[in-house]
Amino acid sequence: MKQLKIKFTVDGTVYRRTAILSDDLTRLSKSKRNQCEEIVNGVADELHIWSLNFDNGTIECDFHAHIDDDGNEVCTLDPHEVLFWNNEGGGCITNDFTPFTVEVKDV
């Protein structure tokens, strides 16, 4: 398992979230320390990202991904950006590119 400690700042507020995933980054841990609610794969060929969702889907952390020579999606732990979503279906509510850092630990 991999524990990801994600940190980012929006409007002067520092946010920290923890995701605990399988080593291949495809499954969520059932650990109580895991704050991640969903893994979104399958967008590498369109957007070159994969995502982790937190806080009832209102925080999306996007990581870089690519398609290998065999046509498989390869997810990386290279951070892309954080998006904040209106949880009532109103769309994205952040306008600026919001970078984040990730600290990875094997657990």
C-alpha positions as MATLAB code, in Angstrom:
seq = 'MKQLKIKFTVDGTVYRRTAILSDDLTRLSKSKRNQCEEIVNGVADELHIWSLNFDNGTIECDFHAHIDDDGNEVCTLDPHEVLFWNNEGGGCITNDFTPFTVEVKDV';
ca = [
       0.000    0.000    0.000;
       1.044    3.604   -0.584;
       0.165    6.505    1.662;
      -0.014    9.862   -0.118;
       0.185   13.021    1.987;
      -1.177   15.793   -0.224;
      -0.720   19.475    0.642;
      -1.954   22.599   -1.168;
      -2.923   26.195   -0.419;
      -6.053   28.001   -1.644;
      -6.811   31.619   -0.704;
      -4.238   31.485    2.095;
      -5.688   28.327    3.655;
      -3.409   25.269    3.792;
      -5.161   21.966    3.087;
      -3.827   18.498    3.851;
      -5.399   15.253    2.707;
      -4.309   11.623    3.054;
      -4.938    8.913    0.485;
      -4.002    5.284    1.041;
      -3.969    3.248   -2.158;
      -2.827   -0.120   -3.428;
       0.712   -0.186   -4.839;
      -0.650   -0.141   -8.400;
      -2.808    2.943   -7.517;
      -6.078    1.252   -8.533;
      -7.808    0.524   -5.193;
      -8.537    2.477   -2.028;
      -7.512    1.174    1.366;
     -10.233    0.603    3.947;
      -7.998    2.245    6.558;
      -9.705    4.829    8.763;
      -6.791    7.173    8.006;
      -7.740    7.183    4.313;
      -9.569   10.408    3.445;
      -9.822    9.624   -0.269;
     -13.296    8.673   -1.478;
     -12.735    7.830   -5.137;
     -10.074    7.087   -7.727;
     -10.856    8.256  -11.272;
      -8.844    6.466  -13.974;
      -9.348    6.195  -17.698;
      -8.751    9.801  -18.734;
      -5.074    9.522  -19.724;
      -5.744    9.424  -23.450;
      -7.970   12.526  -23.279;
      -6.555   14.683  -20.486;
      -3.327   12.906  -19.516;
      -4.427   12.816  -15.865;
      -5.940   10.544  -13.242;
      -7.615   11.847  -10.079;
      -8.293   11.347   -6.391;
     -11.484   12.833   -4.927;
     -11.956   14.064   -1.350;
     -14.598   15.828    0.765;
     -17.736   14.481   -0.919;
     -16.249   15.080   -4.351;
     -15.571   18.780   -3.789;
     -11.757   18.432   -3.928;
     -10.124   16.755   -6.934;
      -6.358   16.158   -6.989;
      -5.121   15.455  -10.519;
      -1.927   13.519  -11.261;
      -0.170   13.053  -14.601;
      -0.783    9.869  -16.584;
       0.067    8.599  -20.034;
      -0.652    5.748  -22.413;
       2.187    3.247  -22.889;
       3.134    1.517  -26.157;
       0.682   -1.304  -25.409;
      -2.248    1.113  -24.991;
      -2.391    0.832  -21.186;
      -2.913    3.800  -18.908;
       0.143    4.457  -16.736;
      -0.640    6.497  -13.624;
       2.183    8.468  -12.005;
       2.438   10.264   -8.681;
       3.558   13.445  -10.449;
       1.138   16.180   -9.245;
      -0.782   18.250  -11.785;
      -3.393   20.464  -10.076;
      -6.172   20.651   -7.501;
      -9.725   21.597   -8.449;
     -12.549   22.585   -6.098;
     -16.049   21.616   -7.228;
     -19.467   22.850   -6.169;
     -20.989   19.725   -4.617;
     -24.428   20.742   -5.890;
     -23.429   20.144   -9.519;
     -22.515   23.767  -10.197;
     -19.144   23.034  -11.749;
     -15.603   23.983  -10.922;
     -15.258   26.910   -8.502;
     -11.478   27.466   -8.718;
     -10.179   29.635  -11.515;
      -6.434   29.464  -11.018;
      -4.056   26.569  -11.468;
      -3.596   25.214   -7.928;
      -0.417   23.163   -7.526;
       0.092   20.624   -4.761;
       2.837   18.534   -3.254;
       2.664   14.864   -2.453;
       4.761   12.866   -0.027;
       4.677    9.118   -0.702;
       5.284    6.475    1.933;
       4.982    2.706    1.668;
       2.682    1.382    4.407;
];
